[in-house]
């Protein structure tokens, strides 16, 4: 059994042993998906961009809600992506180590702990998606996937960074009634999710959309249904 014991020392590795069967389709998707199947925005070939990582954390949930995904809402005072729901994550620090090695794993766990109070010792990392690029911020993002083996209390650690922390049932994300398309002022169209009184859009929604699709969890939904970026429940 492989576990990520902490973010301060020792190795942080990936392991699939002991994962629940319901995660099998996600594991398969992570192992087979190609970069351009996730996004047309890939890291610049010249190596430009700031290395970062996000934690895509799946939990078993309870019997009523079923499997769930951990998200947070960024503080409205932030300069970048203010008020936007997202995965926990951020830029790699020097102590995280090699960006081409386990650096993104360490960064994903460290940032999740700093932003949500998550106990990283209860997380089993099981996969890494190809690095993607966010042109508007210049971040090269490594999505790191984990299973919440031992759930711990989570919540806002620093209100200057995080407005709230919440979980979303996977069943709500796959519900066609909760799906829509957003149109950015630039004209870019992208998937969105209307869940937990939040509009999940942009990079985060794009990753969720592709994971649902390649895991075989996606249900037919109305792609012509549009919602404004300032949507509120």
MOKACOR-V52161 format. One record per helix or strand of 3 or more residues. SS is the DSSP state (a for helix, b for strand). FROM is the first residue (numbers start at 0). TO is the last residue. If there is no record, write none. Layout:
ss = (SS | SS)
from = (FROM | FROM)
to = (TO | TO)
//
This chain:
ss = (a | a | b | b | b | a | a | a | b | b | b | b | a | a | b | b | b | a)
from = (20 | 34 | 49 | 67 | 87 | 93 | 102 | 119 | 122 | 131 | 138 | 161 | 169 | 175 | 178 | 188 | 197 | 201)
to = (31 | 37 | 58 | 73 | 90 | 95 | 115 | 121 | 127 | 133 | 147 | 168 | 173 | 177 | 182 | 194 | 199 | 213)
//
